[in-house]
């Protein structure tokens, strides 16, 4: 009888711990951003300048716990043809998964569509904060998605190595 009780306590403790971990990963740190946050979206021009990006029906989440938790879904009246002539395309977009409850953002589908050429990725901001890029993927029908991901400078510096050639120097403490 004693062994069954101890085993039951262990199983219950493991289940409670699993529930807490799940909750913190899916809900605890995220907050929904106001629709007005879409007004701050930008794209980087081919000359390197930052320009406002037009976004409608904006819905986004973010978390202070990590710089790569930002996800957004919206539409834009800007055409892909105009965007590719004016703004920098992003060469290695990798959309990161969003929590299941943020159902407008499907990282696997966006990634597959980028690979197939159905959507085009553009650089929104680079190194804001250091080692992190904001990427915006735009479909020809006007649907658009944004996320943050670690860039090539961050990949190296976050592993404890010096910044590679072509990267700005890492801030103190990195």
C-alpha positions in Angstrom: 0.0 0.0 0.0 2.8 2.4 0.8 4.4 2.0 -2.6 1.2 2.8 -4.4 0.8 6.0 -2.4 4.3 7.1 -3.1 3.9 6.3 -6.8 0.7 8.2 -6.9 2.3 11.3 -5.3 5.1 11.1 -7.8 2.7 10.9 -10.7 0.5 13.7 -9.4 3.6 15.9 -8.8 4.9 15.2 -12.4 1.4 16.0 -13.8 1.2 19.3 -11.9 4.7 20.3 -13.0 3.9 19.5 -16.6 0.7 21.6 -16.4 2.7 24.5 -15.0 5.3 24.3 -17.7 2.7 24.1 -20.4 0.8 27.1 -19.0 4.0 29.2 -18.8 5.0 28.3 -22.4 1.5 28.9 -23.9 0.0 31.7 -21.8 1.9 33.2 -18.8 4.3 35.6 -20.5 2.4 36.6 -23.6 0.3 39.7 -23.9 -1.9 40.8 -26.8 -0.8 44.1 -28.2 -3.3 46.9 -29.1 -4.3 47.3 -32.7 -2.4 50.7 -32.7 0.9 48.8 -32.4 0.5 48.1 -36.1 1.2 51.8 -36.7 4.8 51.2 -35.6 5.6 48.6 -38.3 8.4 49.5 -40.7 10.3 48.1 -43.6 13.9 48.6 -44.6 14.4 50.2 -48.1 17.1 49.0 -50.5 19.0 52.1 -49.5 18.9 51.0 -45.8 16.3 53.6 -44.6 13.4 52.6 -42.5 9.9 53.5 -43.7 6.4 53.0 -42.2 4.6 49.9 -43.4 0.8 50.1 -43.9 -1.0 47.5 -41.8 -4.8 46.9 -41.4 -6.6 44.4 -39.2 -3.6 44.2 -36.9 -3.4 41.5 -34.3 -0.2 40.7 -32.3 1.3 39.2 -29.3 4.7 39.8 -27.5 6.4 38.9 -24.3 9.1 40.6 -22.2 10.6 37.2 -21.4 12.3 36.8 -24.8 13.0 39.1 -27.8 11.8 36.4 -30.2 8.2 36.0 -29.0 6.7 38.7 -31.2 4.1 37.4 -33.7 1.7 39.5 -35.7 -1.1 38.9 -38.3 -2.5 41.7 -40.5 -3.3 42.8 -44.0 -1.7 45.4 -46.2 -2.8 47.3 -49.2 0.8 47.3 -50.5 1.4 45.1 -53.5 4.2 42.5 -53.5 5.5 43.9 -56.8 6.0 47.4 -55.3 7.4 46.0 -52.1 10.1 43.9 -53.9 11.2 46.9 -55.9 11.5 49.2 -52.9 12.3 47.1 -49.8 15.0 44.6 -48.8 13.9 41.0 -49.1 14.9 38.7 -46.2 17.1 35.9 -47.3 16.6 33.3 -44.6 13.1 33.7 -43.0 12.2 31.2 -40.4 8.8 31.8 -38.8 8.7 30.6 -35.2 5.7 28.8 -33.7 3.2 30.9 -31.9 1.1 29.6 -29.0 -1.9 27.5 -30.1 -4.4 30.1 -28.9 -2.9 32.7 -31.3 -4.5 30.9 -34.2 -4.0 33.5 -37.0 -0.3 32.7 -37.1 0.7 29.3 -38.5 4.5 29.1 -38.7 4.6 25.9 -40.6 2.3 27.1 -43.3 4.0 30.5 -43.6 7.4 28.8 -43.8 6.2 26.4 -46.5 4.6 29.3 -48.5 7.9 31.2 -48.3 9.8 28.2 -49.6 7.3 27.8 -52.5 7.4 31.5 -53.4 3.7 32.1 -52.5 4.8 34.7 -50.0 7.8 37.0 -49.9 9.7 38.0 -46.7 11.0 41.5 -46.1 13.4 43.0 -43.5 11.5 45.1 -41.1 14.2 45.9 -38.5 17.7 44.5 -37.9 19.5 44.2 -34.6 16.7 45.7 -32.6 17.7 44.4 -30.0 21.2 43.2 -31.0 21.1 39.9 -32.8 17.4 40.0 -33.5 15.6 40.8 -36.8 11.9 41.5 -37.3 10.7 39.9 -40.5 7.4 40.6 -42.4 6.1 38.0 -44.9 3.5 39.3 -47.4 1.2 37.3 -49.7 0.0 38.6 -53.0 -3.6 38.7 -51.6 -2.5 41.2 -49.0 -2.2 38.9 -46.0 0.9 39.6 -44.0 2.6 38.1 -40.9 5.5 39.4 -38.8 7.8 37.7 -36.3 11.3 38.2 -34.8 14.1 35.8 -35.2 17.8 35.5 -34.3 20.0 36.8 -37.1 23.5 35.5 -38.1 25.2 38.0 -35.8 23.1 36.9 -32.8 23.6 33.2 -33.5 27.4 33.6 -33.1 27.5 36.2 -30.3 24.8 34.4 -28.2 27.0 31.3 -28.3 29.8 33.4 -26.6 31.9 34.0 -29.7 33.0 37.4 -31.0 30.8 39.1 -33.7 31.5 37.8 -37.2 32.8 40.0 -39.9 30.1 42.4 -41.2 28.3 42.5 -37.9 28.2 45.5 -35.6 30.2 44.9 -32.4 28.2 43.3 -29.6 27.0 45.5 -26.8 28.7 45.3 -23.5 27.6 42.2 -21.6 26.9 39.9 -24.6 
